[in-house]
């Protein structure tokens, strides 16, 4: 599934229920935002 999503250019995030998944989502979104904006802050 992850490989198919990557080929389509879609982001993929695997979440775990035994950890702080909200923090994982925030880190993922911030990293994607940095990548989209050219790697800035």
KEDREN-362991 format. One record per atom (N, C-alpha, C, O): residue number from 0; residue in three letters; atom name; y, x, z. Coordinates in pm, 1 decimal, always signed. Atoms other than C-alpha are relative to their C-alpha. Layout:
<rec><num>NUM</num><residu>Ala</residu><atome>CA</atome><y>Y</y><x>X</x><z>Z</z></rec>
...
***
This chain:
<rec><num>0</num><residu>Unk</residu><atome>N</atome><y>-118.9</y><x>+83.2</x><z>+0.0</z></rec>
<rec><num>0</num><residu>Unk</residu><atome>CA</atome><y>+0.0</y><x>+0.0</x><z>+0.0</z></rec>
<rec><num>0</num><residu>Unk</residu><atome>C</atome><y>+125.5</y><x>+87.7</x><z>+0.0</z></rec>
<rec><num>0</num><residu>Unk</residu><atome>O</atome><y>+217.9</y><x>+63.8</x><z>-77.7</z></rec>
<rec><num>1</num><residu>Unk</residu><atome>N</atome><y>-117.6</y><x>-86.8</x><z>-9.1</z></rec>
<rec><num>1</num><residu>Unk</residu><atome>CA</atome><y>+246.5</y><x>+276.1</x><z>+96.1</z></rec>
<rec><num>1</num><residu>Unk</residu><atome>C</atome><y>+27.2</y><x>+71.1</x><z>-132.2</z></rec>
<rec><num>1</num><residu>Unk</residu><atome>O</atome><y>+142.6</y><x>+82.7</x><z>-173.6</z></rec>
<rec><num>2</num><residu>Unk</residu><atome>N</atome><y>-17.3</y><x>-70.0</x><z>+127.9</z></rec>
<rec><num>2</num><residu>Unk</residu><atome>CA</atome><y>+186.8</y><x>+464.4</x><z>-229.7</z></rec>
<rec><num>2</num><residu>Unk</residu><atome>C</atome><y>+56.6</y><x>-94.2</x><z>-106.0</z></rec>
<rec><num>2</num><residu>Unk</residu><atome>O</atome><y>+143.1</y><x>-55.0</x><z>-184.4</z></rec>
<rec><num>3</num><residu>Unk</residu><atome>N</atome><y>-50.2</y><x>+98.1</x><z>+96.6</z></rec>
<rec><num>3</num><residu>Unk</residu><atome>CA</atome><y>+245.6</y><x>+150.0</x><z>-434.8</z></rec>
<rec><num>3</num><residu>Unk</residu><atome>C</atome><y>+147.1</y><x>-29.5</x><z>+25.3</z></rec>
<rec><num>3</num><residu>Unk</residu><atome>O</atome><y>+226.0</y><x>-36.4</x><z>-68.9</z></rec>
<rec><num>4</num><residu>Unk</residu><atome>N</atome><y>-140.4</y><x>+24.8</x><z>-33.3</z></rec>
<rec><num>4</num><residu>Unk</residu><atome>CA</atome><y>+570.0</y><x>+78.7</x><z>-251.7</z></rec>
<rec><num>4</num><residu>Unk</residu><atome>C</atome><y>+88.3</y><x>+117.5</x><z>-41.5</z></rec>
<rec><num>4</num><residu>Unk</residu><atome>O</atome><y>+197.0</y><x>+98.5</x><z>-96.2</z></rec>
<rec><num>5</num><residu>Unk</residu><atome>N</atome><y>-78.3</y><x>-118.6</x><z>+38.9</z></rec>
<rec><num>5</num><residu>Unk</residu><atome>CA</atome><y>+688.1</y><x>+437.8</x><z>-305.1</z></rec>
<rec><num>5</num><residu>Unk</residu><atome>C</atome><y>+19.8</y><x>+5.1</x><z>-150.4</z></rec>
<rec><num>5</num><residu>Unk</residu><atome>O</atome><y>+129.6</y><x>+34.3</x><z>-197.7</z></rec>
<rec><num>6</num><residu>Unk</residu><atome>N</atome><y>-12.0</y><x>-1.2</x><z>+147.2</z></rec>
<rec><num>6</num><residu>Unk</residu><atome>CA</atome><y>+614.0</y><x>+415.8</x><z>-678.8</z></rec>
<rec><num>6</num><residu>Unk</residu><atome>C</atome><y>+102.6</y><x>-101.1</x><z>-47.7</z></rec>
<rec><num>6</num><residu>Unk</residu><atome>O</atome><y>+168.8</y><x>-79.7</x><z>-149.3</z></rec>
<rec><num>7</num><residu>Unk</residu><atome>N</atome><y>-98.3</y><x>+103.1</x><z>+35.7</z></rec>
<rec><num>7</num><residu>Unk</residu><atome>CA</atome><y>+828.3</y><x>+103.0</x><z>-690.5</z></rec>
<rec><num>7</num><residu>Unk</residu><atome>C</atome><y>+139.6</y><x>+31.9</x><z>+51.5</z></rec>
<rec><num>7</num><residu>Unk</residu><atome>O</atome><y>+235.1</y><x>-38.8</x><z>+19.3</z></rec>
<rec><num>8</num><residu>Unk</residu><atome>N</atome><y>-129.0</y><x>-37.8</x><z>-54.5</z></rec>
<rec><num>8</num><residu>Unk</residu><atome>CA</atome><y>+1109.6</y><x>+278.0</x><z>-505.2</z></rec>
<rec><num>8</num><residu>Unk</residu><atome>C</atome><y>+37.8</y><x>-74.5</x><z>+126.6</z></rec>
<rec><num>8</num><residu>Unk</residu><atome>O</atome><y>+152.7</y><x>-69.6</x><z>+170.4</z></rec>
<rec><num>9</num><residu>Unk</residu><atome>N</atome><y>-27.3</y><x>+77.1</x><z>-122.1</z></rec>
<rec><num>9</num><residu>Unk</residu><atome>CA</atome><y>+1078.3</y><x>+57.8</x><z>-198.1</z></rec>
<rec><num>9</num><residu>Unk</residu><atome>C</atome><y>-25.9</y><x>+85.8</x><z>+123.7</z></rec>
<rec><num>9</num><residu>Unk</residu><atome>O</atome><y>-110.5</y><x>+175.3</x><z>+122.6</z></rec>
<rec><num>10</num><residu>Unk</residu><atome>N</atome><y>+20.0</y><x>-69.3</x><z>-126.6</z></rec>
<rec><num>10</num><residu>Unk</residu><atome>CA</atome><y>+1105.0</y><x>+184.5</x><z>+155.8</z></rec>
<rec><num>10</num><residu>Unk</residu><atome>C</atome><y>-119.7</y><x>-59.6</x><z>+71.8</z></rec>
<rec><num>10</num><residu>Unk</residu><atome>O</atome><y>-152.9</y><x>-176.7</x><z>+53.7</z></rec>
<rec><num>11</num><residu>Unk</residu><atome>N</atome><y>+117.5</y><x>+44.9</x><z>-73.6</z></rec>
<rec><num>11</num><residu>Unk</residu><atome>CA</atome><y>+803.3</y><x>+162.8</x><z>+383.5</z></rec>
<rec><num>11</num><residu>Unk</residu><atome>C</atome><y>+9.1</y><x>+53.7</x><z>+141.7</z></rec>
<rec><num>11</num><residu>Unk</residu><atome>O</atome><y>+31.3</y><x>+173.1</x><z>+162.1</z></rec>
<rec><num>12</num><residu>Unk</residu><atome>N</atome><y>-5.1</y><x>-38.6</x><z>-140.4</z></rec>
<rec><num>12</num><residu>Unk</residu><atome>CA</atome><y>+800.6</y><x>+169.0</x><z>+761.5</z></rec>
<rec><num>12</num><residu>Unk</residu><atome>C</atome><y>-122.0</y><x>-57.3</x><z>+69.8</z></rec>
<rec><num>12</num><residu>Unk</residu><atome>O</atome><y>-147.1</y><x>-177.6</x><z>+63.7</z></rec>
<rec><num>13</num><residu>Unk</residu><atome>N</atome><y>+114.8</y><x>+44.7</x><z>-77.6</z></rec>
<rec><num>13</num><residu>Unk</residu><atome>CA</atome><y>+488.7</y><x>+152.6</x><z>+974.7</z></rec>
<rec><num>13</num><residu>Unk</residu><atome>C</atome><y>+43.2</y><x>-13.3</x><z>+144.8</z></rec>
<rec><num>13</num><residu>Unk</residu><atome>O</atome><y>+93.6</y><x>+82.0</x><z>+204.2</z></rec>
<rec><num>14</num><residu>Unk</residu><atome>N</atome><y>-39.1</y><x>+25.5</x><z>-138.6</z></rec>
<rec><num>14</num><residu>Unk</residu><atome>CA</atome><y>+551.8</y><x>-2.5</x><z>+1314.2</z></rec>
<rec><num>14</num><residu>Unk</residu><atome>C</atome><y>-122.6</y><x>-8.8</x><z>+88.9</z></rec>
<rec><num>14</num><residu>Unk</residu><atome>O</atome><y>-230.1</y><x>-50.8</x><z>+46.0</z></rec>
<rec><num>15</num><residu>Unk</residu><atome>N</atome><y>+106.3</y><x>+9.6</x><z>-99.9</z></rec>
<rec><num>15</num><residu>Unk</residu><atome>CA</atome><y>+341.3</y><x>+19.6</x><z>+1627.5</z></rec>
<rec><num>15</num><residu>Unk</residu><atome>C</atome><y>+46.0</y><x>-93.7</x><z>+111.0</z></rec>
<rec><num>15</num><residu>Unk</residu><atome>O</atome><y>+163.4</y><x>-94.0</x><z>+148.0</z></rec>
<rec><num>16</num><residu>Unk</residu><atome>N</atome><y>-36.2</y><x>+94.5</x><z>-105.8</z></rec>
<rec><num>16</num><residu>Unk</residu><atome>CA</atome><y>+333.9</y><x>-245.2</x><z>+1895.3</z></rec>
<rec><num>16</num><residu>Unk</residu><atome>C</atome><y>-9.0</y><x>+62.5</x><z>+138.8</z></rec>
<rec><num>16</num><residu>Unk</residu><atome>O</atome><y>+33.9</y><x>+2.2</x><z>+237.2</z></rec>
<rec><num>17</num><residu>Unk</residu><atome>N</atome><y>+11.6</y><x>-64.9</x><z>-130.1</z></rec>
<rec><num>17</num><residu>Unk</residu><atome>CA</atome><y>+257.1</y><x>+4.2</x><z>+2172.5</z></rec>
<rec><num>17</num><residu>Unk</residu><atome>C</atome><y>+113.8</y><x>+98.7</x><z>+26.8</z></rec>
<rec><num>17</num><residu>Unk</residu><atome>O</atome><y>+106.5</y><x>+179.1</x><z>+119.7</z></rec>
<rec><num>18</num><residu>Unk</residu><atome>N</atome><y>-116.3</y><x>-85.5</x><z>-20.5</z></rec>
<rec><num>18</num><residu>Unk</residu><atome>CA</atome><y>+592.3</y><x>+181.5</x><z>+2137.6</z></rec>
<rec><num>18</num><residu>Unk</residu><atome>C</atome><y>+125.7</y><x>-82.6</x><z>-25.9</z></rec>
<rec><num>18</num><residu>Unk</residu><atome>O</atome><y>+117.8</y><x>-201.1</x><z>-58.1</z></rec>
<rec><num>19</num><residu>Unk</residu><atome>N</atome><y>-127.9</y><x>+69.5</x><z>+18.5</z></rec>
<rec><num>19</num><residu>Unk</residu><atome>CA</atome><y>+960.0</y><x>+92.3</x><z>+2107.5</z></rec>
<rec><num>19</num><residu>Unk</residu><atome>C</atome><y>+28.3</y><x>-15.6</x><z>-149.2</z></rec>
<rec><num>19</num><residu>Unk</residu><atome>O</atome><y>+94.4</y><x>+68.9</x><z>-209.6</z></rec>
<rec><num>20</num><residu>Unk</residu><atome>N</atome><y>-13.5</y><x>+18.8</x><z>+144.6</z></rec>
<rec><num>20</num><residu>Unk</residu><atome>CA</atome><y>+951.9</y><x>-49.6</x><z>+1755.1</z></rec>
<rec><num>20</num><residu>Unk</residu><atome>C</atome><y>+143.9</y><x>-26.3</x><z>-41.8</z></rec>
<rec><num>20</num><residu>Unk</residu><atome>O</atome><y>+180.4</y><x>+1.6</x><z>-156.0</z></rec>
<rec><num>21</num><residu>Unk</residu><atome>N</atome><y>-141.1</y><x>+23.0</x><z>+34.2</z></rec>
<rec><num>21</num><residu>Unk</residu><atome>CA</atome><y>+1319.9</y><x>-152.2</x><z>+1769.3</z></rec>
<rec><num>21</num><residu>Unk</residu><atome>C</atome><y>+68.6</y><x>+134.1</x><z>-25.5</z></rec>
<rec><num>21</num><residu>Unk</residu><atome>O</atome><y>+144.0</y><x>+148.0</x><z>-121.9</z></rec>
<rec><num>22</num><residu>Unk</residu><atome>N</atome><y>-58.0</y><x>-133.5</x><z>+19.1</z></rec>
<rec><num>22</num><residu>Unk</residu><atome>CA</atome><y>+1420.9</y><x>+213.2</x><z>+1809.9</z></rec>
<rec><num>22</num><residu>Unk</residu><atome>C</atome><y>-50.4</y><x>+61.9</x><z>-130.2</z></rec>
<rec><num>22</num><residu>Unk</residu><atome>O</atome><y>+25.2</y><x>+129.3</x><z>-200.2</z></rec>
<rec><num>23</num><residu>Unk</residu><atome>N</atome><y>+54.4</y><x>-51.3</x><z>+126.5</z></rec>
<rec><num>23</num><residu>Unk</residu><atome>CA</atome><y>+1189.4</y><x>+304.0</x><z>+1520.7</z></rec>
<rec><num>23</num><residu>Unk</residu><atome>C</atome><y>+71.9</y><x>-61.3</x><z>-119.6</z></rec>
<rec><num>23</num><residu>Unk</residu><atome>O</atome><y>+101.6</y><x>+8.6</x><z>-216.4</z></rec>
<rec><num>24</num><residu>Unk</residu><atome>N</atome><y>-70.5</y><x>+67.7</x><z>+108.8</z></rec>
<rec><num>24</num><residu>Unk</residu><atome>CA</atome><y>+1360.0</y><x>+45.1</x><z>+1298.2</z></rec>
<rec><num>24</num><residu>Unk</residu><atome>C</atome><y>+141.2</y><x>+55.6</x><z>-12.5</z></rec>
<rec><num>24</num><residu>Unk</residu><atome>O</atome><y>+187.9</y><x>+81.4</x><z>-123.5</z></rec>
<rec><num>25</num><residu>Unk</residu><atome>N</atome><y>-136.5</y><x>-53.4</x><z>+3.2</z></rec>
<rec><num>25</num><residu>Unk</residu><atome>CA</atome><y>+1706.0</y><x>+172.8</x><z>+1394.7</z></rec>
<rec><num>25</num><residu>Unk</residu><atome>C</atome><y>+1.7</y><x>+139.3</x><z>-61.1</z></rec>
<rec><num>25</num><residu>Unk</residu><atome>O</atome><y>+85.5</y><x>+168.1</x><z>-146.4</z></rec>
<rec><num>26</num><residu>Unk</residu><atome>N</atome><y>+6.5</y><x>-135.9</x><z>+57.7</z></rec>
<rec><num>26</num><residu>Unk</residu><atome>CA</atome><y>+1609.8</y><x>+534.7</x><z>+1318.4</z></rec>
<rec><num>26</num><residu>Unk</residu><atome>C</atome><y>-27.4</y><x>-4.9</x><z>-149.7</z></rec>
<rec><num>26</num><residu>Unk</residu><atome>O</atome><y>+33.2</y><x>+69.5</x><z>-226.8</z></rec>
<rec><num>27</num><residu>Unk</residu><atome>N</atome><y>+34.7</y><x>+14.5</x><z>+141.1</z></rec>
<rec><num>27</num><residu>Unk</residu><atome>CA</atome><y>+1457.2</y><x>+428.3</x><z>+986.7</z></rec>
<rec><num>27</num><residu>Unk</residu><atome>C</atome><y>+121.0</y><x>-44.3</x><z>-81.4</z></rec>
<rec><num>27</num><residu>Unk</residu><atome>O</atome><y>+149.7</y><x>+12.7</x><z>-186.7</z></rec>
<rec><num>28</num><residu>Unk</residu><atome>N</atome><y>-116.6</y><x>+52.2</x><z>+72.3</z></rec>
<rec><num>28</num><residu>Unk</residu><atome>CA</atome><y>+1765.6</y><x>+230.6</x><z>+881.6</z></rec>
<rec><num>28</num><residu>Unk</residu><atome>C</atome><y>+109.3</y><x>+106.4</x><z>-8.0</z></rec>
<rec><num>28</num><residu>Unk</residu><atome>O</atome><y>+171.1</y><x>+123.8</x><z>-113.0</z></rec>
<rec><num>29</num><residu>Unk</residu><atome>N</atome><y>-102.2</y><x>-104.5</x><z>+2.8</z></rec>
<rec><num>29</num><residu>Unk</residu><atome>CA</atome><y>+2001.0</y><x>+511.9</x><z>+979.6</z></rec>
<rec><num>29</num><residu>Unk</residu><atome>C</atome><y>-36.8</y><x>+112.6</x><z>-96.5</z></rec>
<rec><num>29</num><residu>Unk</residu><atome>O</atome><y>+49.6</y><x>+164.5</x><z>-167.2</z></rec>
<rec><num>30</num><residu>Unk</residu><atome>N</atome><y>+44.2</y><x>-105.5</x><z>+92.3</z></rec>
<rec><num>30</num><residu>Unk</residu><atome>CA</atome><y>+1794.5</y><x>+767.1</x><z>+787.7</z></rec>
<rec><num>30</num><residu>Unk</residu><atome>C</atome><y>+15.8</y><x>-46.0</x><z>-144.6</z></rec>
<rec><num>30</num><residu>Unk</residu><atome>O</atome><y>+60.6</y><x>+31.0</x><z>-229.6</z></rec>
<rec><num>31</num><residu>Unk</residu><atome>N</atome><y>-16.1</y><x>+52.8</x><z>+135.6</z></rec>
<rec><num>31</num><residu>Unk</residu><atome>CA</atome><y>+1789.9</y><x>+543.1</x><z>+478.9</z></rec>
<rec><num>31</num><residu>Unk</residu><atome>C</atome><y>+147.4</y><x>-6.9</x><z>-37.9</z></rec>
<rec><num>31</num><residu>Unk</residu><atome>O</atome><y>+184.8</y><x>+24.5</x><z>-150.9</z></rec>
<rec><num>32</num><residu>Unk</residu><atome>N</atome><y>-144.1</y><x>+9.2</x><z>+27.1</z></rec>
<rec><num>32</num><residu>Unk</residu><atome>CA</atome><y>+2164.1</y><x>+486.0</x><z>+508.6</z></rec>
<rec><num>32</num><residu>Unk</residu><atome>C</atome><y>+56.3</y><x>+138.1</x><z>-34.8</z></rec>
<rec><num>32</num><residu>Unk</residu><atome>O</atome><y>+136.4</y><x>+151.8</x><z>-127.3</z></rec>
<rec><num>33</num><residu>Unk</residu><atome>N</atome><y>-44.5</y><x>-137.2</x><z>+28.8</z></rec>
<rec><num>33</num><residu>Unk</residu><atome>CA</atome><y>+2221.9</y><x>+863.7</x><z>+520.4</z></rec>
<rec><num>33</num><residu>Unk</residu><atome>C</atome><y>-43.8</y><x>+41.8</x><z>-139.9</z></rec>
<rec><num>33</num><residu>Unk</residu><atome>O</atome><y>+33.6</y><x>+101.3</x><z>-214.8</z></rec>
<rec><num>34</num><residu>Unk</residu><atome>N</atome><y>+52.0</y><x>-37.9</x><z>+131.5</z></rec>
<rec><num>34</num><residu>Unk</residu><atome>CA</atome><y>+2003.2</y><x>+912.4</x><z>+214.8</z></rec>
<rec><num>34</num><residu>Unk</residu><atome>C</atome><y>+76.0</y><x>-69.5</x><z>-110.8</z></rec>
<rec><num>34</num><residu>Unk</residu><atome>O</atome><y>+107.2</y><x>-8.0</x><z>-212.7</z></rec>
<rec><num>35</num><residu>Unk</residu><atome>N</atome><y>-73.3</y><x>+76.1</x><z>+101.5</z></rec>
<rec><num>35</num><residu>Unk</residu><atome>CA</atome><y>+2182.6</y><x>+639.7</x><z>+21.0</z></rec>
<rec><num>35</num><residu>Unk</residu><atome>C</atome><y>+142.5</y><x>+49.3</x><z>-15.5</z></rec>
<rec><num>35</num><residu>Unk</residu><atome>O</atome><y>+198.9</y><x>+42.6</x><z>-124.7</z></rec>
<rec><num>36</num><residu>Unk</residu><atome>N</atome><y>-140.0</y><x>-41.7</x><z>+5.5</z></rec>
<rec><num>36</num><residu>Unk</residu><atome>CA</atome><y>+2524.7</y><x>+780.7</x><z>+109.5</z></rec>
<rec><num>36</num><residu>Unk</residu><atome>C</atome><y>+14.4</y><x>+147.1</x><z>-37.5</z></rec>
<rec><num>36</num><residu>Unk</residu><atome>O</atome><y>+124.6</y><x>+201.7</x><z>-31.1</z></rec>
<rec><num>37</num><residu>Unk</residu><atome>N</atome><y>-9.1</y><x>-139.2</x><z>+44.2</z></rec>
<rec><num>37</num><residu>Unk</residu><atome>CA</atome><y>+2440.9</y><x>+1130.7</x><z>-10.2</z></rec>
<rec><num>37</num><residu>Unk</residu><atome>C</atome><y>-28.1</y><x>+100.2</x><z>+108.3</z></rec>
<rec><num>37</num><residu>Unk</residu><atome>O</atome><y>+5.2</y><x>+217.6</x><z>+91.9</z></rec>
<rec><num>38</num><residu>Unk</residu><atome>N</atome><y>+38.8</y><x>-94.3</x><z>-104.4</z></rec>
<rec><num>38</num><residu>Unk</residu><atome>CA</atome><y>+2313.7</y><x>+1284.6</x><z>+313.7</z></rec>
<rec><num>38</num><residu>Unk</residu><atome>C</atome><y>+107.6</y><x>+34.3</x><z>+99.1</z></rec>
<rec><num>38</num><residu>Unk</residu><atome>O</atome><y>+95.0</y><x>+132.3</x><z>+172.6</z></rec>
<rec><num>39</num><residu>Unk</residu><atome>N</atome><y>-107.6</y><x>-24.5</x><z>-97.3</z></rec>
<rec><num>39</num><residu>Unk</residu><atome>CA</atome><y>+2633.7</y><x>+1265.8</x><z>+514.1</z></rec>
<rec><num>39</num><residu>Unk</residu><atome>C</atome><y>-43.6</y><x>-29.9</x><z>+140.8</z></rec>
<rec><num>39</num><residu>Unk</residu><atome>O</atome><y>-162.7</y><x>-44.0</x><z>+168.4</z></rec>
<rec><num>40</num><residu>Unk</residu><atome>N</atome><y>+26.6</y><x>+20.5</x><z>-142.2</z></rec>
<rec><num>40</num><residu>Unk</residu><atome>CA</atome><y>+2657.9</y><x>+1205.8</x><z>+884.5</z></rec>
<rec><num>40</num><residu>Unk</residu><atome>C</atome><y>-87.0</y><x>-113.0</x><z>+22.5</z></rec>
<rec><num>40</num><residu>Unk</residu><atome>O</atome><y>-119.4</y><x>-144.1</x><z>+137.1</z></rec>
***
